[in-house]
C-alpha cells in the first residue's frame, strides 16, 4: 500500500508539473533564422544584423533602415554595414546607396561580368559607368598584409592590429579570395597559429582570419590549398590545425580553431585528411581540455557539436552506402557523441 501510494503521488506530481508547464508557450527566439540547408552554421538571421564592417546581405533578408548599402563587384551581391560617420573624402567615395530595383546597363549581365573584379566596391549614387574603388579598404588591406608578412612574433601589438584589419576585411568575398591567393601570407598565418612562441592573442586571431577568409568562399578555399602539398611545403593546413588543436588549452583559441577546421572541411579532401589523422579522437581531447570556466567550455562544446552536425553527420549518412566514407572512424564518432552527452548531463 505504501508503494502504491508513493506511485500515485509521483503520478499526480508529474501530471500537475506537465499541466502547469504545458500551458506556458515556449519563448520566441530573439532573432528568427533562415536555413536553406541542414547545416546549422549556414543559417542566418531573417533581419540583417549590421556591424561596422560590410557584410553580405542575403536576398531573403530584411534590411533595417538607415544602413550604408553597396554592391560588391567581385560577387555581384549586396553588402551593408552601419552608417558610420566618415571623413569627407571617404564619405564621397562610399556614400549611402540603395541597390534595390537597380538596372545596370547590359541586359542579362551580372555586375561581375560588366566590370573588372579588380574593383571590389562601387558607389551606386555615382553616374552609371563611373565605378568607384574603395581606395581606403584597398590601402588598408595592402598595408596589413605587408605588416603580417614582414613583422616577427616579437612585434605583438603591430601584428595584432594588422590581423584585426584583415579579419574585418576578409568577411568580404573579394578580400577573402585576395588574401587566400597570397601564399606567403597564408603560410605565415598557419605558422602563427601553430607556433608555441606565438601569444594566445596571435594564435586566436590567426585562426580567425584564416577561417573567415575561406568560410562559405569556395574560390578562396581552393586557391588557399594550392600553396601546400609541394616540395617546399609537403604538409598542409589540416596537419597544422590538427596539431594545434592537440596542443591548445585556451577555450577561446580552441573555439576559433574549430571554426577554421570546419571551414577547411568544406573541402572533402581536407575532411578525409582529418579523418585519416584520427581527427575524431582529437575532438574528444578538445572536449577534455581544461578551461577557465563553464561558459568557455560550453562555447567549445558548441563548436564541436556544430562540426559534428555540419561535417561528420552528412558523411556518416553517406557511409551506409560506402564503407570507406568515414575511413573507420565510426566507433570513435560514437565515443565522441557519448562524451558530448556526458558533458551535457554534468
Order of alpha helices (4+ residues) and beta strands (2+ residues): alpha-beta-beta-beta-beta-beta-alpha-alpha-beta-alpha-alpha-alpha-alpha-alpha-alpha-alpha-alpha-alpha-alpha-alpha-alpha-alpha
